[in-house]
Amino acid sequence: MAVRASVAIGAPVTTMTLLGDQPAGLLMGTGAFTVLYAAGRPWRSRLRLLLGVAASFVLCACLGTLASGSAPASVALVVGVATVATFLCHSLRVGVPGAFFFVLVAGLGGYLPMHGVAPAGFVISTAVGAAFAVVVAMADLAVRPHGPQRDAVARARAAVDAFLSGPRAGEEAYRRSAAAGDALHHGWATLADGRARGERADALLAELGGVQRAYSAHLLPGDAPDPELAAEQAEAPLGRPTARQLLRHAARWPSNPLQATVRVAVGVAAAGLLASALDVDHVYWTMAATMLVLHTGLDRRGTAVRAAHRLVGTVVGLGIFLLVHVGAADSPWLVVAVVVLLQGLVELFVARAYAVAVVFITPLALTIGTAGTDLSVTPVVSERLLDTAVGVVIGALVPWVVLARGAPRLLAACIARVLVAVATAVEHLGAGTHRTSAGRHALRDLALTMQEMSAAAGRTLRDDPAGVAPLLALRESTAWLGLTVLARGAVETTPASHVEGAAWACRVLARRTAAGDPPEPTDVYRVRAAVAGR
């Protein structure tokens, strides 16, 4: 992955340096960020996402240049891009590196034309870099056409092994449970997307089914293994949810994507307004720093840690940028080598060690962001440090001010949605239509809703442990119920028996939960017993 990231930026920069126009090559780096996306996806899913990201980068570049020269327009644009990109990246599960680079490209589009870069040249460079990055990002599939499927199954096994070997209760157990569930769902979706046939595909399906059964028997912390579920596959390969399904889920208030989006919108707008009031020269740098802290939708403690990483990483990264600039005076090829190395290191660390990745993002962004401009380096470094400090402080404060008391409501809403999804799936089980397109959609909807509940439980437990404590036992019983329904959906080929009244009961329990009168966990376990046929 690091190699392809380096090639995506290295080839354009090298080519343009040979042609005597290195700044144009560096500007292509804005489009080359496309290569950082869609890693680990099969070719159909990867190509769709890469083309979407590439087109979005070009659009952001265009919009940025159109707003250039007007401070209010530029601030409004960056806020708009940050808001939309955060919502779409969370909703569509784009994955790392998330929404940040869309803001970076839009900000550069407004900033660079004010310092001597032709707007059309910037947009064209972004488009060329993005197009080349798509080709590079797809190239490894020519060597390992089934690599994403094998890697997804291996990651699912590793995540489940970590869950089974970890503590059975507490925050860490919830985190590992959520990670294992997400890895399993990603594995099933990847196998379905790959559409492979033959013995190799069958072996991967069988292996992932065994991992799923091991997870199912120990799904939640604090429960003994369930011998009935241990003998069943708890999730059939239902495929990846459609974009419409994902967006519909995310648009329901409250939800994890919407809460992250609101915090980003408020934080980035506050950063832009404060930077404008302070009359700083690079308002978008302050907004970008806030965006980088907030866009992943972390809990309060995680956001504070990320802010500290950003500040420390910026200080170290500015030192690297100064060294690169000093060397560039003597050799443009040193710039080529450093940019290639930095892009590869960003790809290598952005998903594994964010604190390290920030060290390389800063000099990479500044090297690209000063290409072809008349900027003096010393003021750039001092202003970047000040802008980053202001931005990260705002980012760290936002979760304590915006939606600070929303944790219990979010978790209760997610539990209620799972109960409604269970009711719909149970109706299909009882009617024997769970193998139809509508039935599979209902089961996939249940699996997706359970993931959202798991993610909400982990984040809200860290944000407001006292507030959500009364809901944790209900969340656990609801997750067991959902898993049981998925298990029956995977193994039943005829109308399921003993489910009469279960759908009605689930809807009643959902209404109570949404109204602030959560039922006892034993009520949910009784419904589960009926669904399981006991």
N, C-alpha and C positions, 0 to 999 in steps of 0.2 A: 504493500500500500504506500509506504514511504517513497519507494522507487518511482511509482507512477506519478505521485504528486511532484516529485522533483523533475521528472521528464516533462510534465505538463507546463511547467513554467520555464524549465531550462532550455527547451528547444526554441521557443519564440525569442527568449532573451538572447540566446547565442546567435540565432539567425539575424536578428536585427542589429546586434553588435557587429557582426561581420559586414552588414550592409551600411554601417556607419550611423545608425539611428538607435542607439541603445535605449533612450527614454521611451520610444514607442514599444520596444520589447518589454520594458518594465511595466508599462501601462497595460499590456496584455495580461499581466498578472492578476488584474481585477477579474477577468473572465476565467483565468486558470483556477481560481478558487472553486470552480465547479467540480473539479476532480476530487475534492474532499468529501463529496456527498455520495450516497447510495452504495457504499462499500458493503459487501456481503449479500447483495441481492442477486437473484437470478437475472438473466439477460433482459427479459421483457419488463419486469418491474424496474430494473436498473435504468434501462434506456428511457422509460417514461419519466422517471424522476430526474434524470440528468438533463433531458431536454427541457423539462419544466424549470429547473434551476437555471440553466443557461439562458433561457428566454427571460426569466425574471431578472437576472443580472443585467441584461441589456436594457430591459425596461427601466430598472432603477437608475442605470447610467443616464438614459435619456431624460428621465424626470429630474434627476439631479442637475443636469446642465440647463434645463429649462428654468429651474428655480435659482440658478446661480446669479449672484449680484443683488438679490433681495433677501435680507436677513429674515424677515417674517415668513416669506415663502419657503426658504430653506429649512427653517425650524419646523414649520408645519409639515413639510414633506418628510423630513426625517422621523417625526412623530408618527405620521401616517404609515410610512414603510415599516417602522418598528412594530406598530400595532398589528398591521395585517400580516407581516411575516411571522410574528410570534404566534398568532392564532393559527395560521395555516401549518406552521411547522409542528406545533403541538397536536393539532387536530389530525393531521395526516401522518403523524409519526415519522417525520422525515429523519429524525435522529441527528447525531452529531454531524457537523458542527452547529446545526440549528440556524436560528434567524439572524445571528450577528452580522454575517458577511453581506447580507442584503442592505443593512444599514450602512456598513462600511462603503459599499459601492455607491450608494445614493449620496452619502456625504462627500465622497471624493468627487462625484459628478458636480456638486455645487461648489466645491472648494478649488479644484484645480484650474478651471477656466478663469478664476480671479487672479491666478498667478502665471498666466502666459500659456496655458495648455489649450489648444483649440478644442472646443466642445465636440465637433464632429470627429476629430481625431481620437478623442477619449472613447466615444461610443463605438467607433469602428474597432479600436484596439480591444475593447471589452468583448465585442462580438467574436472577433477572430480568436482571442484567447479562450473564450468559452467553447467555441466549436472544436478547437483542437483538444481541449480538455475532455470533451465527451468521447472523442475517439480514443484517447489514452485510457480513460476510465473503463472502457469496454474491452480493452485489449487483452487483459489477463484471462478473459473467458475463452479466448481462442486456445489457450494452453490448458486451462482447467475448466472445461465447460460445466462440470458438476461440482466444482469447488464450493460455491455458496451453499449448496445443499449439505455437503459433508461437513462444512464448517459450522452450519447452523445446528446440526445434530450434535456435534462435538461440544458446542457451547451450551446446549441444553443439558447434556450429560454433566458437564462441569458445574453448572449452576445448581442442578438437583443434588449432586454429590455434596456441594458446599452446604446446601440447606439441610440435608440429612445428617451431616456430620457436625452441625452447629448446635447452638443452644435451642431448647424446646420452648422457651418463653422469653418475653422481653422485646425491646426495640430491635435488636439485632436479628432475632428470629423472624420478625415481621418483614424486615428488609430482605432477608434471604428468601423468604417465602415469595415475596413479590417478584424478586429477580428471577427465581426459578420459574414461576408462572409465566412471566413475560418471555423468557428464553424458550419455553416449550411452545407457546403460541407462535412465536417467531419461527421456530423450527417447522411447525405444521404449515404455516403460511408459505414458507420458503419452498417446502417440498411441493405444495400445491401449485405455486407459481412456476416452478421448474418444469412441471408436466413431463417428468422423465418416465420412461418405460423400461422394462427388462429386469434382470436379476439384481442389478446394482440398486435400482430404485426400490425394489421390493425389500432388499436388505436394509436400506435406510429407513423405510417405513416401519419394519419390524423392530429395528433398534430404537427408534424414537418411541414406538409404542411401549417397549419395555421400560424406558426411562419415565414415560408418562405414568405407568402403573406404579412405579416406585414412589413417584411424587404424590400420586393420588392417595396412597396408603398413609402418608404422613403429611397431609396437605397443610394443616395449620398447627402452630405451636401449641403445646399443652394438651393435645388429644392423642389418645392411643391409636395405633394403626387400625384402619377399618378393614377387616378381613374380606368383606364383600367387595369393596372397591378395589382391593388389591388384585382381584381376579379379573377386573374389567379395564378396558381402555377408556379413560375418562374424557378423551377428546378425539373425535374423528378428524381427519384432515379436511377441515371446513373451508380452507382457503383464506386469502387475505380479504379483510372487509373492503368494500368499495369506498371510493372517496366520498360519495354522497352519504353513506352510512356513517363514516367517521365524522364528517362535518355536522351531521344531524346530532350525533351524540355530544360533540363538543359544544354545540350552540345552546344546550340546555343549561340554564342557570340554577344552581351553581355547578361549575365543573372545573377541573384542574386547568384545562386550556384557557377558559374564560378568566379565571382568577389570575393566571400568569399574564394574560393579555392586559387586563386592567392595571396591574401593577407596572407593567412595562410602559403603558401609555402615560400613566401619571408620572412615573419616575423620569422618563425621557423628556416629557414636556417640562417638568420642573427643572431638569438640568439645562434645557435650552433657554428657558426664561431667566434662570439665575445667571447663566453664562452671558446672556445678552445684557442683563442689568449690570454685570461687572465689566462689560465692554471688552471681553477677551477677543483675541483675533481669530481663534479657531473654535467657534461655538460647537461645531459638530463633534470635535474631539471629546468634549465634556459629555455630550449626549451618547456618543459611542461607548464611553467608559461605563456609563450607567446601564446602557443596553447590555453590555457584556456581563455585567454583574447579575442582571435580572432575567435575561431571556430564557434561561433554563427552567424557571419556575421552582427554584429550590425553597426549602423551609427557611426560617429566620436564621438559624445557626449556620446552615449551609451557605446562605447568601452572605453572611458576615465573613465566613472563611473565604469565599470566592472573592469578595472585595479586597481582603488582605492579600490574597494571591495576586490579584490584578495590580495592586499598588507596588508590591515588591517586584513582581515580574516586569513591570514597566521601568522601574529604576534600573534593573539589570539590563533590560532590553535597550534602553537608551544608551547605555555604555557600549553595547555591541554596535548600535547604529553609528555612534561617533567613530568607532574603530573602522567600520566599513567606509564611512565618508572620508576619513583620512587616507585609507588605502586606495580609494577610488580616484584620488587625484593623480596617482601614479599609474594605475592599471585598471582599465574598465573590465578586464577579465576577472579581477578579484571580485567585482560586484556580481558578475555572472555566477561565479563559484559560490559566493555567500548566499545569494538569493536562492539558488538551487538547493543548497544545504538547509537553509531556513524553512523553505516550503516542505521539504521532506521531514524535517524535525517536527513541524506543526502537525502534519498528518500522523506522525508516529506517536505523539504524546497527547493530542487533543482529547482523545477518548479515554486515555489511561491515567494521565497525570496532568491535570489542567494547570496546576501551578507552574509546571515546567513549560507547557505549551505557550503560556503567556509571555515568557521570556523571549520566545522566537517570533510570536505574532507581532510584537511591538516594532522591532527593527525591520521586519518584512513589510509591514504596512507603511512605515515611514519611508522606506527606500522606494516603494512604489508611489507613495503619496507625494514625494518631492521630485519625482522624475520629470524632467523637462520644465521645471519651474525656476524662478529667480530667487528662491528662498535662501536665506542665510541659516546655517545649521545651528549655531549656538542659540539664537532666539527660539528656533523650533524646538530644541530639546527642553529648554526651560519652560516654555509655554505648554508643551505636552505634559510635563510633570505636574504643573499646576492644574491643568484641565483634568487630568486623570484623577488627581487627589479630590477635586470637587465632585467629579462624577461618581467615584466609588463611595464617597461618603453618602451621597444622595441615594445610591443604589442600596447601601446597607441599611439605611433608615426606612426605606419604603415599606418593607414587610411589617414593620412595627407600627405603621400608620395606616396603610391602605389594607382594608379587609382584615384587620388585626383580630377580629373576634368571629371570623367566619368558619373556623374549623369544624365545630360540631354540626353546623347546618350543612356543610359540604358532605361530611361523612354520612349524615342521616339521609341526605338526598341520594347519595350513591347506593346506600343499602335499599332504599325504597325502589330505585330503578332496577336493581338486581331482582327484587321480588316480583316486579311487574314483568321483567324479561323471563323469569322462571314460569310465571303463569302462562305466558304466550307459548313457551316451549312445551309445557305440560299439555296444553290444549292440543298441540300437534301430536304429541305422544299418544294421547288418548284416542285421537281420531286415526292414528296410523299414517299421518301425512308428514312425519318428521324426515322422511327420505326424499320428499319433493323439494323443489326449489324454494318454496315458501318455508317449509320446515327447516331446511338447512340454513336459511337466512335467520330464522328465529334462534336456532342453536348458536350460530355465529354471533348474533346480537347478544345472546346471553354470555358467551365467552368474552366478548369485548367489554360488556358492562361489568363483569367480574374483575377484569383487569383494571378498569377505572376505579372500582371500589378498593382494590388492593393498593393501588398507587395513592389514593386519597387517604387510606388508613395509615400508611407509612408517613406521609407528609404531615397530616393533622396530629398524629401522635407526637411528632417532634415539635410541632408548633404550639400545641395546647394540650398536653397530656391529661391535665385535670378535666378539661372541658369535654374531651372525647371518651374518657374512661368509662362512663356509663353505657357507651355504645359498642365497646369492643367485643363483649360477649355476643351481642346480637350480630355484629359483623361476622364473627367466627361461625355462628350457627347458619347464617345466611350463605356464607361461602360453601359450607358443607352441603347445603341444600342445592346450590347451583352446580356443584361438582357431581352430585348424584344424578341430577337431570341430564347433564352432559354424558355421564356414563351410560344411562339408559338409552339416550339418543344414539350412542355409538354402537350398542349391541342389539337393540330391539329391531326386528324386521317386520313385526306385526303390531297392531294396536296394543298399547301397554295397558295392563290391567291394574286395578287398585289405585287409580289416579283420580277417580271421581271426587269432585269437591276440592281437590288440591289447588286447582287454578283459582277458584273463587276465594279460598282461604288466603292464598298469596296476595291477591289484590286487596283484601281487607287489611292484611298486615302491612302492605305497602302504604295504604292510605293513613293508617295510624302512625307509621314512622314519619311520613312526610308532614303530618299535622303536629308533630312534636309530642306524640304519645306512643313511644316505641313499645312494642310488645315484649314479652319475656322470651328469652332464647328458647325456652322449652316449647313455646308455641310453634316456633320454626322447626324445631327438631321433630315435633309430631307430624308436621307436614312432610318432612323428609322421610320419616318412617313410612308414610303412606305411599310416597313416590317410589321408594325402594322396594315396596311390596312386602313389607314386614308387618 
